[in-house]
Amino acid sequence: MNLKSVVAATAVLCAGLASVTSAQAVTWSFSYTGAGITASGLFTTAGAALTPEPILSVSGTRNGSAITGLVPVGLDPDFIYDNNFTVAAPNFTSGGFLFGVVGGASNVNVYFDAGQYFEVIVVNGAGVDTPINWSVRAVPEPATALSLLAGLGLLGVALRKRQSA
């Protein structure tokens, strides 16, 4: 295989990698655990969240119950939250984000404070803060994954033909 083919395959691969950061909306996969708590799901931001930006939507489960969605800022006076996220750790301000759960007596607030992530709910009029282990990662868009696979495939073909020559 000639150098032009290898360069073309590399360009396709690089375009796929570049599209990870240039995509408009970004979907994030999250999970967290704490004493008696297991939650996971997806949320969306308008961009790559290189600086704090609003979370647009959230879905998933918490302790087996479906997350009903994001609570708009200011709607629940029991919590201080801003529904902002950034890819840089810590991922939240001290306000964090707030979501509802099917059958939940209280909304659920996930936030960062004093070097620790927490989940807080209101029980009998008082906030119950539970330390959690928080994990988040970007979910690649299907077009990005296809671009990456195409680039890797072209590189593999180019290298295979080069070895057989």
C-alpha positions in Angstrom: 0.0 0.0 0.0 1.3 3.4 -0.8 1.8 6.3 1.5 -1.3 8.2 0.2 -3.5 5.4 1.4 -2.0 5.4 4.9 -2.3 9.2 5.1 -6.0 8.9 4.0 -6.8 6.3 6.6 -5.1 8.3 9.2 -7.1 11.4 8.2 -10.3 9.5 8.6 -9.2 8.2 12.0 -8.3 11.7 13.1 -11.6 13.1 11.9 -13.4 10.6 14.0 -11.3 11.5 17.0 -11.9 15.2 16.4 -15.6 14.8 16.2 -15.7 13.6 19.8 -15.0 17.2 20.9 -16.8 19.1 18.1 -20.2 17.4 18.5 -23.1 19.7 19.5 -24.9 17.9 22.3 -22.9 15.5 24.4 -24.4 12.5 26.3 -22.8 11.5 29.5 -23.1 8.2 31.3 -23.1 8.4 35.1 -23.2 6.1 38.0 -22.8 6.4 41.7 -23.0 4.3 44.9 -23.2 5.1 48.5 -24.7 3.6 51.7 -27.9 2.0 50.5 -27.8 3.9 47.2 -27.2 2.7 43.6 -27.9 5.0 40.7 -27.0 5.2 37.0 -28.2 6.7 33.8 -27.5 9.3 31.2 -27.6 13.1 31.0 -27.1 15.6 28.2 -25.3 18.9 27.9 -25.4 21.3 25.0 -21.6 20.8 24.4 -18.4 19.3 25.7 -18.8 21.0 29.1 -15.3 22.4 29.1 -16.7 25.1 31.3 -19.8 24.6 33.5 -22.9 24.4 31.3 -26.5 23.4 32.0 -27.6 19.8 32.0 -30.5 19.6 29.6 -32.0 16.3 30.5 -31.4 13.2 32.7 -32.7 9.6 32.7 -31.9 6.4 34.4 -32.6 4.6 37.7 -32.0 5.2 41.4 -32.4 2.2 43.7 -34.4 0.5 41.0 -36.9 3.4 40.5 -36.9 5.4 37.2 -35.5 8.9 37.2 -38.4 11.1 36.0 -36.2 14.0 34.7 -34.3 17.1 35.7 -36.0 19.5 38.1 -35.8 23.1 36.6 -33.6 25.5 38.6 -35.6 27.3 41.3 -38.6 24.9 41.2 -37.8 23.1 44.5 -37.0 25.5 47.4 -35.8 22.6 49.6 -32.5 22.4 47.6 -29.7 24.7 46.4 -28.8 23.6 42.9 -27.8 25.0 39.5 -28.0 21.9 37.2 -24.6 22.7 35.8 -21.9 20.2 34.8 -18.3 20.4 33.7 -16.0 17.7 32.4 -13.2 18.9 34.7 -13.2 17.4 38.3 -15.0 18.2 40.4 -17.9 18.0 37.9 -20.3 20.2 39.9 -20.4 23.4 41.9 -21.6 23.0 45.4 -25.1 23.2 44.0 -25.0 20.2 41.8 -28.0 18.9 39.9 -31.5 17.9 41.0 -33.7 15.1 39.6 -37.0 13.4 40.4 -37.6 9.7 40.9 -40.8 7.7 40.4 -42.5 7.2 43.7 -39.9 9.3 45.5 -41.1 11.4 48.4 -38.3 13.8 47.7 -36.2 15.0 44.7 -32.6 13.8 44.6 -29.7 16.3 44.6 -26.1 15.2 43.6 -23.4 17.7 44.3 -19.7 18.2 45.3 -18.5 19.9 48.5 -15.4 19.8 50.6 -13.6 17.2 48.4 -16.5 14.7 48.3 -19.5 14.0 46.1 -22.8 13.7 47.9 -26.4 12.7 47.3 -29.1 14.6 49.4 -32.8 13.9 49.8 -35.3 15.5 52.2 -36.7 13.1 54.9 -39.2 14.3 57.4 -38.3 17.9 56.6 -34.5 17.5 57.0 -31.8 17.0 54.4 -30.1 13.6 54.6 -26.6 13.8 53.0 -24.9 10.6 51.9 -21.3 10.5 50.6 -21.2 8.8 47.2 -18.6 7.4 44.8 -19.4 9.3 41.5 -18.3 8.2 38.0 -19.0 9.9 34.7 -17.9 9.5 31.1 -18.8 10.9 27.7 -20.8 8.5 25.4 -19.5 8.7 21.9 -22.1 9.5 19.2 -22.8 6.7 16.7 -21.3 8.8 13.8 -18.1 9.2 15.9 -17.8 5.5 16.5 -18.4 4.7 12.8 -15.7 7.2 11.8 -13.3 5.7 14.2 -14.1 2.1 13.0 -13.7 3.2 9.4 -10.3 4.8 10.0 -9.1 1.8 12.0 -10.3 -0.5 9.2 -8.5 1.5 6.5 -5.3 1.5 8.5 -5.6 -2.3 9.0 -6.1 -2.9 5.2 -3.2 -0.6 4.4 -0.9 -2.3 6.9 -2.0 -5.8 5.7 -1.4 -4.9 2.0 1.9 -3.4 2.9 3.1 -6.5 4.8 2.1 -8.8 1.9 4.0 -6.7 -0.7 
